[in-house]
Amino acid sequence: MTIDVKEVSEKDKRSVLHPFTHLKDFATGKLGEPTIVETGKGIRIQDAHGNELIDGFAGMYCVNVGYGRTEVAEAISRQAYRLAYYHCYAAHTTDELANLSDRLVKMAPGKMSKVFYGMSGSDANETQAKLVWYYNNLRGKPNKKKIISRERGYHGCSVVSGSMTGMRFYHDYMDLPLPQIVRTGAPHHYWGATPGETEGEFSARRAVELDQLIERIGPNNVGAFIAEPVLGTGGITPPPEGYWKAIQAVLDKHDVLLIADEVITGFGRTGSMFGSQHYGIEPDLITVAKGLTSGYFPLSAAIVGEKVYKVFEDGADKVGAFSHGYTYSGHPIGAATANAVLDIVEKDNLAGNAREVGAYFQAQLKKTFAQLPIVGEVRGVGLMGAIEFVSDRDSKTRFDPSLKVGARISKAARDRGLIVRPMPHGEILGFAPPLVTTKAEIDDIISITEKAVGSVMDELVRSGEMI
């Protein structure tokens, strides 16, 4: 199929409201023409001009099984021909939905019971907030409604999920965050530790701070704590040693539910099937999306633990029907897509590949970049990683944000055929390639990134912005 690139570009600029895009710069052409993505195979995509790019970010952490999986396309087609849509209100179901739900309950960490479906991680976390409030109302604890999230945590950008997200640029001019959401510190040892503080000591301090925050608010006012096993958009930051054990003890002490946001870490990215399993977390509620369908169809899920669901069931005689749902909850094509994707995840042992190739990736990242004068920290787990750049590594002095070092390196990589992401909250380059990535492809990613970093370092030296 041949498309008219100029016509598509003009239509796009006239009619599409692009997320996270400088609208005036795009409208006036300062950002150039939109990138028209035409096709993909494995870990690569191709644009309408025939340019091939390694997708070092799996779309948006999504495409775990890689692009162009015909078995997934065939599952979508079969379901569309058989039954393209029906709702799951009032106890309607399909075989794909029942099979997927049973599979997720058995696969998920902790003691899970039921699965509620949406279309995105944002709406799934919106659902989680409602479930927390519903749960505590049914328990006769109507004040236990505050939800604690973390600085730099990412949980979506709808009204409640956007409030949970701990980054101000998601809130500015949007009348967020809501007052029901309270914030605690980020689990980043590199920036958060006091001089000489070990990772274990830092984790213990973060747990004490959380305990003190709950005490100040009042334990009878705090319903849940939401967190990603590994900070994602907030900088791809694995937790420091002892963090999750210390945090979980505080939550248990105060009868506070734990929502594990596994939108990024679910289905293998850390090298374990779930990030919660990787770090010994025992969640009450789990949020999944992205890797659930590898981005082949929009689908998310709020997985509900036995403890929480039992309260819902016991309260049904009092309140009647469970009054929450979306038109597309449990969409049959979405369920069929997820089952086909999870078949691949299990058959090809993608969690194992993320563990093995991820260990190689982490080693190569550290070997290639950790000692560079502009690198403060190289971090990651499995097939997710980050390089954080600083102007002085000894004093941990940040670059002037106006230099946009991370964004410049990302562009330099893209110009060389690699998509990697400049992350917020610093000059950070993020990586999250598909879970089918091979060691040879990791070598390509590292090689291109090395050239991109070197070119920007040369620019900084020539301009006098780095000595």
C-alpha positions in Angstrom: 0.0 0.0 0.0 1.4 3.4 -1.1 0.3 6.5 0.8 0.5 10.1 -0.1 2.9 11.3 2.6 2.3 15.0 2.1 -1.5 14.5 2.2 -1.4 12.4 5.4 0.9 15.0 7.1 -1.4 17.9 6.2 -4.5 16.0 7.4 -2.7 15.1 10.6 -1.6 18.7 11.3 -5.1 20.0 10.6 -7.0 17.5 12.8 -5.0 15.5 15.3 -4.5 16.8 18.9 -1.2 15.0 19.7 -0.4 14.2 23.4 2.8 15.6 24.9 3.5 17.7 21.9 4.3 21.5 21.8 1.1 22.5 20.0 2.3 25.8 18.6 5.6 24.5 17.4 3.9 21.6 15.7 1.2 23.8 14.1 3.8 26.3 12.8 6.1 23.6 11.4 8.9 24.2 13.9 8.8 20.6 15.0 8.9 19.5 11.3 6.5 17.0 9.8 4.8 14.2 11.8 6.6 10.8 11.7 4.2 8.5 9.8 4.9 5.0 11.1 3.9 2.4 8.4 5.1 -1.0 9.5 7.1 -3.0 12.0 8.9 -6.3 12.5 10.7 -7.6 15.5 12.2 -4.7 17.4 12.2 -2.3 14.3 9.7 0.0 12.8 9.7 1.7 9.4 8.3 5.1 8.5 6.6 6.2 5.3 9.9 7.4 3.8 11.4 3.9 4.3 13.6 4.8 7.2 14.1 1.9 9.6 14.4 2.5 13.3 15.3 0.2 16.2 12.5 0.8 18.8 14.5 0.9 22.0 11.4 1.8 23.9 8.9 -0.8 22.7 6.5 1.9 21.7 5.7 3.1 25.2 7.0 0.0 27.1 4.3 -1.9 25.3 5.4 -4.1 22.5 7.0 -6.9 24.5 6.4 -9.6 21.9 7.8 -7.4 19.1 6.1 -6.0 16.0 4.5 -8.1 13.3 3.4 -11.1 15.2 1.0 -12.8 12.8 -0.3 -15.2 15.4 -1.7 -12.2 17.3 -3.1 -10.6 14.2 -4.8 -13.9 13.4 -6.3 -14.2 16.9 -7.7 -10.7 16.5 -9.2 -11.6 13.1 -10.7 -14.8 14.3 -12.4 -13.1 17.1 -13.6 -10.2 15.0 -15.2 -12.6 12.5 -16.8 -14.6 15.3 -17.9 -11.8 17.6 -16.5 -8.3 17.3 -18.2 -6.9 20.4 -20.4 -7.6 23.3 -20.4 -6.1 26.8 -19.8 -8.0 30.1 -22.5 -6.1 32.1 -25.1 -8.2 34.1 -22.9 -11.4 34.0 -22.5 -11.6 30.2 -19.1 -13.1 29.1 -17.2 -14.8 26.3 -14.9 -17.8 26.4 -11.8 -15.6 25.7 -12.7 -13.3 28.6 -13.3 -16.2 31.1 -10.1 -17.9 30.0 -8.1 -14.7 30.3 -9.4 -13.8 33.7 -8.8 -17.3 35.1 -5.3 -17.1 33.6 -4.5 -13.7 35.2 -5.8 -14.7 38.6 -3.6 -17.8 38.6 -0.6 -16.0 37.1 -0.6 -12.9 39.3 1.4 -12.5 42.6 -0.4 -12.5 45.9 -3.9 -13.9 46.6 -6.0 -12.6 43.7 -9.6 -13.3 43.1 -11.2 -11.3 40.3 -10.3 -9.1 37.3 -12.0 -5.9 36.1 -11.2 -4.6 32.6 -10.6 -1.2 31.0 -8.7 0.2 28.0 -5.6 1.9 29.5 -3.4 2.0 32.5 -4.9 5.4 33.4 -8.5 4.1 33.6 -7.4 1.0 35.4 -5.8 3.1 38.2 -8.9 5.3 38.1 -10.8 2.1 38.8 -8.4 1.1 41.6 -9.1 4.4 43.5 -12.9 3.7 43.3 -12.3 0.2 44.5 -10.3 1.4 47.5 -13.1 3.9 48.4 -15.8 1.3 47.8 -14.0 -1.2 50.0 -13.7 1.1 52.9 -17.3 2.4 52.6 -18.5 -1.2 52.8 -16.2 -1.9 55.8 -17.8 1.1 57.6 -14.7 3.2 57.4 -15.9 6.1 55.3 -13.0 8.4 56.2 -10.3 5.9 55.1 -10.0 7.5 51.6 -6.6 9.1 51.2 -4.3 7.4 48.7 -0.6 7.9 49.0 1.6 7.9 45.9 5.3 8.8 45.5 7.1 11.7 44.0 8.1 10.8 40.4 5.7 7.9 40.3 3.6 7.6 37.2 0.1 6.2 37.3 -1.7 7.8 34.3 -3.0 11.2 33.3 -6.8 11.0 33.8 -8.3 12.9 36.7 -7.5 10.6 39.7 -4.7 8.7 38.1 -3.1 11.9 37.0 -3.4 13.1 40.6 -1.6 10.0 41.7 1.2 10.7 39.2 4.0 12.5 41.1 5.2 14.9 38.4 4.0 18.5 38.4 3.9 19.0 34.6 1.0 16.5 34.5 -0.9 18.8 37.0 -0.1 22.3 35.9 -3.1 24.1 34.3 -5.2 20.9 34.7 -6.5 21.7 38.3 -4.6 18.6 39.7 -3.9 16.9 42.0 -7.1 16.2 43.8 -7.0 16.6 47.6 -7.6 12.8 48.2 -4.0 12.1 46.9 -1.0 12.6 49.2 2.6 12.3 48.2 5.7 10.7 49.8 9.3 10.5 48.8 10.8 8.8 45.7 12.9 5.7 46.3 16.0 7.0 44.5 19.1 6.5 46.5 21.4 8.4 44.1 19.5 11.7 44.6 17.7 11.1 47.9 20.3 9.7 50.2 22.2 11.8 52.7 26.0 11.6 52.6 27.3 8.2 53.5 23.8 6.7 53.8 23.6 3.1 52.5 20.8 1.8 50.4 19.4 -0.1 53.3 19.5 2.9 55.6 17.9 5.1 52.9 15.1 2.5 52.5 14.6 2.4 56.3 14.3 6.2 56.3 11.8 6.2 53.5 9.7 3.7 55.4 9.9 5.9 58.6 8.8 8.9 56.6 5.9 7.0 55.2 4.9 5.8 58.7 5.1 9.4 60.0 3.0 10.7 57.1 0.3 8.1 57.8 0.4 9.0 61.5 0.1 12.8 60.7 -2.9 12.2 58.3 -4.4 9.6 60.7 -4.4 5.9 59.9 -8.2 6.0 59.8 -8.0 8.4 56.9 -5.5 6.5 54.7 -6.9 3.8 52.4 -4.1 2.8 50.0 -0.6 3.3 48.8 0.1 3.0 45.1 3.5 2.4 43.6 5.3 0.9 40.6 7.7 -1.9 41.6 10.3 0.0 39.5 9.8 3.7 38.9 9.1 4.0 35.2 8.5 7.4 33.6 10.0 9.0 36.7 13.4 7.8 35.6 13.5 4.0 35.3 14.7 3.6 38.9 14.8 0.2 40.6 14.1 0.2 44.3 17.1 0.4 46.7 18.0 -2.6 48.9 15.4 -3.4 51.5 12.9 -0.9 50.3 9.8 -3.0 49.6 10.1 -5.1 52.8 10.3 -1.9 54.9 7.4 -0.2 53.0 5.1 -3.3 53.2 5.6 -3.5 57.0 4.4 0.1 57.4 1.3 -0.6 55.2 0.4 -3.7 57.1 0.8 -1.9 60.4 -1.8 0.7 59.4 -4.3 -1.5 57.4 -3.4 0.4 54.2 -4.0 -1.4 50.9 -1.1 -1.8 48.5 -1.9 -1.1 44.8 1.0 -2.5 42.7 1.1 -0.6 39.4 2.5 -3.3 37.1 1.6 -1.5 33.9 5.2 -1.5 32.8 6.7 -4.3 34.9 3.9 -6.9 34.3 4.5 -9.8 32.0 8.3 -10.2 32.1 10.1 -6.9 31.8 12.1 -7.2 35.0 13.1 -10.8 34.3 10.3 -12.1 36.5 6.7 -12.4 35.3 5.7 -9.5 37.6 7.8 -6.9 39.3 6.0 -7.8 42.5 7.4 -11.3 42.3 10.9 -9.9 41.5 10.9 -7.8 44.7 8.8 -9.9 47.1 5.8 -7.6 47.1 2.4 -8.8 48.3 -0.1 -6.5 46.7 -3.8 -6.2 47.5 -4.7 -4.8 44.0 -2.6 -5.0 40.8 -2.8 -2.8 37.7 -1.8 -4.2 34.3 -2.0 -2.9 30.8 0.7 -2.3 28.1 2.3 -5.8 28.0 -1.1 -7.5 28.6 -1.7 -7.2 24.8 1.8 -5.9 23.8 -0.1 -2.8 22.5 -1.8 -4.8 19.8 -5.2 -3.8 21.2 -6.1 -1.4 24.0 -6.8 -3.4 27.2 -6.1 -2.9 30.9 -7.0 -4.7 34.0 -7.4 -4.1 37.7 -6.7 -7.4 39.4 -8.5 -7.6 42.8 -7.2 -9.6 45.8 -9.3 -12.0 47.8 -9.4 -9.8 50.9 -10.8 -6.9 48.9 -13.2 -8.9 46.8 -14.7 -10.7 49.8 -15.8 -7.3 51.2 -17.5 -6.5 47.9 -19.4 -9.8 47.8 -20.4 -9.6 51.4 -21.7 -6.1 50.9 -23.8 -6.9 47.8 -27.0 -7.6 49.8 -26.7 -4.1 51.3 -25.8 -2.1 48.2 -27.1 -4.1 45.3 -25.2 -4.4 42.0 -21.5 -3.4 41.7 -22.0 -0.1 39.9 -18.8 0.5 38.0 -18.1 -0.4 34.4 -17.1 0.8 30.9 -18.8 0.1 27.6 -15.7 -1.7 26.5 -14.9 -3.6 29.7 -13.9 -7.1 28.8 -13.9 -6.4 25.1 -13.8 -9.8 23.3 -11.2 -8.8 20.8 -9.1 -7.4 23.6 -9.4 -10.6 25.5 -8.5 -12.7 22.5 -5.5 -10.5 21.8 -4.3 -10.8 25.4 -4.6 -14.6 25.3 -2.6 -14.8 22.1 0.1 -12.4 23.5 0.4 -14.4 26.8 0.7 -17.6 24.8 3.8 -16.1 23.2 5.1 -14.7 26.5 4.9 -18.2 28.0 5.9 -20.3 25.0 8.9 -18.2 24.2 9.8 -17.6 27.9 10.1 -13.9 27.4 10.6 -13.3 31.1 13.6 -15.6 30.9 14.9 -13.8 27.9 14.5 -10.5 29.7 16.5 -12.0 32.6 19.3 -13.4 30.4 19.5 -10.7 27.7 18.7 -8.1 30.4 21.7 -9.1 32.4 23.9 -8.6 29.3 22.2 -5.3 28.6 22.8 -4.0 32.1 26.5 -5.1 32.0 27.0 -3.4 28.6 25.3 -0.2 29.8 27.6 0.0 32.8 30.8 -1.0 30.9 30.2 1.5 28.1 28.8 4.5 30.0 29.4 4.4 33.8 32.8 6.0 33.7 32.1 8.8 31.3 32.6 12.3 32.9 29.0 13.3 32.2 27.4 10.2 33.6 26.2 10.3 37.2 24.4 6.9 37.3 23.7 3.9 35.1 20.8 1.9 36.5 18.1 -0.7 35.5 16.8 -4.2 35.8 15.9 -6.7 33.2 15.2 -5.0 29.9 14.7 -1.6 31.3 17.5 0.8 32.0 18.6 4.5 32.2 21.7 6.7 32.0 21.5 9.9 34.0 23.8 12.7 32.9 25.3 15.3 35.1 27.7 18.2 34.5 30.0 17.1 37.3 29.9 13.5 38.5 31.9 14.1 41.7 29.7 16.9 43.0 26.5 15.5 41.4 25.9 18.8 39.8 23.0 18.8 37.3 23.2 20.3 33.8 21.4 23.5 33.2 18.0 22.3 32.0 18.1 24.8 29.1 20.9 22.6 27.6 18.4 19.7 27.1 21.3 17.2 27.2 19.0 14.1 27.5 16.8 15.3 24.6 19.8 16.1 22.4 21.3 12.6 23.0 17.9 11.1 22.2 17.7 13.0 18.9 21.3 12.1 18.1 20.4 8.4 18.6 17.3 8.7 16.5 19.3 10.4 13.7 21.4 7.2 13.8 18.4 4.8 13.7 17.5 4.2 17.4 14.5 5.4 19.4 15.3 5.9 23.0 13.5 8.3 25.4 14.6 11.4 27.2 13.1 11.1 30.6 11.7 13.8 32.9 13.2 14.9 36.2 16.7 15.3 34.9 18.9 14.6 31.9 18.1 11.0 31.6 18.1 8.6 28.6 15.7 5.7 29.0 15.6 2.2 27.4 12.9 -0.4 27.4 13.3 -2.6 24.2 10.9 -5.4 23.4 11.4 -8.6 25.4 12.3 -10.5 22.2 15.5 -8.5 21.9 18.7 -10.5 21.3 22.2 -9.9 22.6 23.3 -8.9 19.1 20.5 -6.3 19.0 21.6 -5.1 22.4 25.1 -4.6 20.9 23.4 -2.4 18.1 21.6 -0.4 20.7 24.7 0.2 22.8 26.8 1.1 19.8 24.4 3.7 18.5 23.9 5.1 21.9 27.7 5.4 22.4 28.0 7.4 19.2 25.1 9.6 20.2 26.5 10.3 23.6 29.9 11.0 22.1 28.6 13.5 19.6 26.7 15.5 22.2 29.7 15.4 24.5 31.8 16.9 21.7 29.1 19.6 21.1 29.2 20.5 24.8 33.0 20.8 24.8 33.1 22.9 21.6 30.5 25.3 23.0 32.3 25.6 26.4 29.3 24.1 28.2 31.4 21.2 29.4 35.1 21.3 30.3 
